[in-house]
Amino acid sequence: MDKYIGIWIDHEKAFVITLLDDNKSSLKKIESNVEPHFRLSGGYRSVSSSGTSAVSERKPEERHKHQLHNYFQELIQNVKMAKEIFIFGPGEAKTEFAKEMKKVKDLEGKIRAVEPSDKLTDKQIIAKVKKYFSK
């Protein structure tokens, strides 16, 4: 059986929709557990006795990258058996995820489209995936 998978994704969560035989589908929600990405506007400085800054500004950024990578890897494990994959969602997560998928040899040719989308209900997400693959 060929698996057609649609993924609605943002940085907080993803919905993986697998189209099954007999026009049925399954939906799986995956939480990202990625801390919100923010930048301190003025920052702060901790000065040691020697007068040097003891705060590393890179740590939050590195942690965010690592968490995002783990989130994308979990999603990749859920779509490895797909014949074709349709990715959509708001923001930048969809294109970041598509780039991560292209690094996986078995998945690089399976992405059929990456499209922008608003936030949708579960039923709207399933309907969009069914409509896309019925073309």
Secondary structure, DSSP 8 states (H G I E B T S, - for coil): ---EEEEEE-SSEEEEEEE-GGG-EEEEEEE---------SS----B-TTS-B---SHHHHHHHHHHHHHHHHHHHHHHTT-SEEEEEESSSHHHHHHHHHHTSTTTTTTEEEEEE-----HHHHHHHHHHHHT-
